[in-house]
Amino acid sequence: MKKFSFLLLLQVLAVVSFAQVKLSGVVLGDGEPLAGASIVIDNTFYGVSTDGSGSFEMKNLKTGDYTLKVSFIGFETKEVEVSLQTNKKIEVNLAPGSVLTDEVLISATRAGVKTPVAYSNVSKEQLESQNLGQDIPYLLQLTPSFVATSDAGAGVGYTNFRIRGTDLNRINVTIDGIPISESESHGTWFVDIPDLASSLENVQVQRGVGTSANGAAAFGGSIDLQTNTLNKKPSAEYRTSVGSFNTFKNTVSAGTGLLDGKFTFDVRLSKVKSDGFIDRASSDLKSFFVSGGYYTKKSVLKINVFSGLEETYQSWWGVPSVRLNNDMAGMQEYEDNWLFTHEETQHMINSDSRTYNYYTYDNQIDHYQQDYYHLHFSHQFNEFLHLNTGLHYRRGRGYYENYKADQDLKEKYNIQYPVVGNDTIKSSDLVNRKWLDNDFYGGVFALNHKKDRVDFTLGGGWNTYDGDHFGNVIWAQYLGNVAPNYEWYRGNGLKKDFNIYAKFSYQLAKKLNVYTDLQYRNINYKITGIHDDLRDISQEHDYNFFNPKLGIFYQPSDNQKLYASFAVANREPNRDNFVDADPNGKQPVHETLHDWEIGYNYQSSNFTAGANLYYMNYKDQLVLTGEINDVGGVIMLNVDKSYRAGLELQAGWKILRSLQWNANATFSKNKIKDFSEFVDDWDTGEQQAFDLGTTDLAFSPNFTGNSQILFTPAENLSFSLLSNYVGKQYIDNTSNNDRVLDAYFVNNLKIDYRLTTGFFDEIVLHCMVNNLFNEKYESNAWVYSYFLGGERYKQDGYFPQAGTHFMFGVDFKF
């Protein structure tokens, strides 16, 4: 029996062995070998690029029929049908493109196949599949180490995100290579450009320092968005969706295609509205995107004009844990300890435990508009050398409106106390608006030379931000002789940012590449004027940063890749760090990150797997310690040593022709060494200090995981089960289990059905069931601790996310 089993096993191995075949060949461009051309087998995980001689190999393929997509910048993409029964060698000759395509616009900022960094690409099809109204972070949350959260609880309106536990203020974001991260805060709020996803071709999410990019430093990751590329055929589309919480989304888009072989014009209009899951957390979002292009065989001239207007009711406070837990005694403590008035406490008690919103004033809104103007020019001097340039201008303006009760007029607003009859009025209820009015402009460039074994890019950018911060009192119960719209503070931030970088990749041997990326960055930042607490905040800062990156890429076989890299990033403090600092205390200094990465990837036609090991060592990372400034405001301080270390795993398995499973997981440790916590003592007016040793970095779960099971029982019908798991997170840096976000596991079900009719090219029906199993969870929080009467108390706010809710949509494509 054992002998029979052994013989049977040998036969099986023989069959498997003989079933594996090899496809090899060479890719030519107008008769010349093309190094770095891309060859992808359609509907599989498998793709390779050509070596310095234009050759490629694909091993371990099953016998059968395949469709290859072969592409190279400046040449027409070609589909090649191949029938494999035995080893085969082919030659693919790409014809020069009739026009230069838009891919050159992002070639300098993107990681390529042989770039030794950790990254994920999200295609247009993947974005469209989920884009029923939620913000971009929710469309990217299946990428590794990515966590998204929503203030309003359903992904519409203000959203936040983290990569490897790093907050959005440390994530560099660009559109077509142009920085859009806000210069002073370093953050990106996608609510300001609603439904941008409907105008995107793809997104690349890099983790760690990544490659050099324009704008703020990438301290945990970077997101590079590419807008729609050239579509040579005329098109039109209407997308509409409706769902829970009175959510509506309508998008109309159209394109002329390539006119006279040279011109294109595309336009999109969008409107998204939602009441939100949280009480009064409504959103009213509008946007447009207009693009015009002039294309020749060697050049692209393209202008993108887009704008977003958002008006959201504020839901920034969160839900106190005592309200979440129905702790009546704890809610009463808010009043007893003078945190809330009696009316505010009663409002909290009488509200729903998961949808409570602190704000009740009718116009407690955030109102902001951003207008973008991007001009791109690319020119290909020859098949080896091309130049990209971009000019940009962004105008942002808006305010958030606040109702404030019982405000000291002179102390807080510099308003002389009015006299009414014989009474001097020292405090008043009032409504104020805090404004931001800013301009951001500059230019970027990249010159790339790619020939044989050498790939070299020289690039850089120069950007200026000029932002006014000011506040008006628009109404008060008692205002005396002060004119309407009284301005009580005004300040300015002027920031000039210059960088230049050189990237060099060299193929030492057929399977070995070395990579270096050297960036110099200079920042001059001047703050002038008065802050909203009437302090003079005038100051000036200069920084000169050198950010080197080194890496090695090794390809032992056509379907295996190994890489290792070391990178340095330096980041200047943001406006809040400077403005909030105690003028008589510690001043914030720049942060430095040393990032070590080692990765491995394997690909076959039906299976792919990858692992990335990282160690991110920080010097002087800015964190919250509980310390306060001279007027009692919370400040961030530099901690000497901290780190993030983790293992990222990815896999994809095409189980059947109709069944595919994609998954990723991150295991990590995120620590601060020698951390000291400071807690306000209301009895003494001082602070108590606690040396806690090594603690966990806030909002840095030790485990996150994502899964997508895709089932397509018919060509026009698909089911997707999307799952996200986020482990326990501490909401401050103390590792105290009394201040945590519990782990959560959320599943979403997506159903798509496609059909064609005589009038429409395609109609796509969508159904999305979010939080399928009605998980009750919170995805973000804040906390403040204090001592009173010798006892320690806390004030906090958690952000509950919606239970089971639905979205239905239909796309009409002409």
C-alpha positions, 0 to 999 in steps of 0.5 A: 500500500505504501509503495502504491501511494509513493508511486501515485505521488510520483505520478502526481508530481510528474503531472504537475511538473509537466503542466508547468511551462515557461513563457519568455521573450523580448519587448521591442519599441519600434524595433529597439529593445525596451528596458523596463517594459511591463508585461502583465497576464490579464486576470492573474496576479502575475506581472514582470518587467523587461531587463536591460536587454528588453528580455523577460521570463515567466516561469511556472505557468499552467498550460492554457490560453493567456492574454498579455498586456504589454506597455511602456511610456511613449508606446501604444499598449498592446494585448497579445493572445498566447496559447501555452502548451509547451515552453514558448518564446515570443517577440512583442513590438510596440508601436510608438504612441500617436500621442504621449500619455499622462503616465509621465506626469506621476513617473517621478513620484511613484514607486516602480516595480524595482523600487525597494519600498513597501507600497500598494496600488489601488486601481480605478476599477477598485475605487469605482467599485466602492465609491458610493459616497464615502470619503477617500480614506474609506476607499483605501482601508483595505491596504495594509496598515491603514485605519480609517475613522469618521467623525459623523460615523458613516464615512461621509464628512470629516474623516481621519486616517492613519498608516502604521499608527501614524496620523494624517499630519505625518502623511504626505499626499500629492495629486499628479506629483503636486503636494496638497497636504496643508503646509501649516498643519501638514494634514489632508482633509479629503472632505474639502475636495468631495468625490475626488475619487470619481476623477482618479485613475489610480492611487499609490499608498507608500508605507514608511518614508518611501520615495522623495516627494514634494511637500511635507515629509512622509513620516509614516507613509505617503498617498499619491493620487493620479487624476484621469488619464487620456481616454481617446473615445467620447464618454459620459456617465451618471452615477447616483446612490442613496442610503441610510441616514438620508445619504445621497450622492450624484455624479455627472461626468463626460469627456470628448475623447481625442478631438482632431487627434490632439485635444481632450476636454473632461468635466465632472460635477458631484454633490453628496449629502448625508445626515450622518449617524451622529445627531446633527452630523450632517454634510452638504458637499459639492465639487467639480473637476474640469480637465483640458489636454493638448497631446502630441507625439512628444508632448502633453499640455494639461490643465486641471481645475477643480474645486470643493465646497463643504459644509458640515455640522460639527461633531468633533467632540465625541461621546463621553465614555460615561454616556456610552456606558450609561453611567448616570453617576459619571454623567452627573460628575461632569456637572459637579466638577464644572465640566458641563453646565446643568443644561449641557449635562441634562442634554447628555443624559437625555441623548442616545448613548451612541449618537449624542452630539455635544453641539446643539446650536443650529449653525455650529458648522464648518464651512470651507471651499478650496479651488485648485489650478494645476498646469502640467507640461511633459515633453519626451526628448527621445525614448530615453529622456523626458521632462515633467513640469507642473505649476499650481495654485490653490485658494482656500477660504472658510470658517467654523462657527461656534456658539459660546456661553458666558464668555468674559468679553475683555479677557477673551475678546479684548472687548471693553465691558459694556455698561447697561443702565447702572450695570457693567456687563463682564460676560456674554453669550456670543457667536464667533467665526474662526477664519482661514484664508490662504493661498498656496502656489509653486512649481515642481519638475522632474527630468528622467533619463532611462536607458539600458541599466540606468534610471536617473531622475533629477527633480524638485519643487518650490512652494509658498503658502500664505495663510491668514488666521482671524476671528470675528464675533458675529453676534453677542447678547451684550456687545456695547459699542463694538461694530458687527463682525468685530475682529478680535485676533488676526495672524499670518503664516508665511511658509516657503518650501524648496526641495531638490532630489536625485534618484538613481537606479542601476542594474548591477547584474541581470537580477540585481539593482541598487537604488539611491534617492538623495533629497535636500529640503529648505523651509522658511516659516514665519508666523506673525500676529495675534492668536485667538487667546490674544497672545502675540505669537510672532516667530520665525524658523529655518530648516535645512534637511538632508534626506538620503535613501538607499536600497537594493533590489534582487530578483532571484527568479522572474516571480520572486523579488527581494529588497532592503532599504534604509531611509532618513526623513526629517519633519519640521513642527507644524503651526500648532506645535509652535503656537501652543508651545509655552514661551518660557518652556521647552520649544519644539524641535524637528523630528527625525526618522530612520526607517529600515525595511526588508521585503519579499514578494512572490507571484504566480498566475493564481497566487501572490504573497509578500512580507515586509519587515520594518523598523522605524526609529524616531528621534524627538518625535512630537507627542502629547504628554499632558503638559500645558503651556502658560495659559493652560493649553495642551501642548506636544513635546519632543520625546527622545526615543520612540519606535515602530517595528512591524511585519506586514503580510499580504497574500492573494489566492485565485482559488477558482476562476470565479473565486478570489481571496485577498488578505493582509495583516500587520503585526507591530510594536509601537513604543515610547522609551522613558515616557513621563505623563503630566496630569493637571491638579486642580487642587493645587493649580500645578501638575503631577508627573508620573514616570511610566517607563516604556509605553505604547504609542497612542492609536497604534494597534499591535494587529490590523488585518483586512480581507476581501473575498470576491465571488463572480458566479457570472461574468456580470455578477459579483459578490465581495465580502470586505473585512477589517480588523483593528486591534486594541488601541490606547488613546493616550501614551500611558498604556493605561487600560482605562483609556483604550479603544476596544478591538473591532471586526467589521464586515461589509458586503458588496454586490455588483450587477452589470448589464448592457442595453441598446441605449447605454454602453453599460448599467451597473447596479450596486448594493453595499451593506456596511457593518453587516453584523452590526458591530458596536465599536468606536474608531477614535477618541480623546481624553483629558485627565485631572485631579480634584479633591485628591481623586483622579478623573477624566473627560473624554470623547469617543467616536461611535461608528454606525451599525448596519447600514445600506447604500444602493447605487446605479451607474449609467455609462454612455 
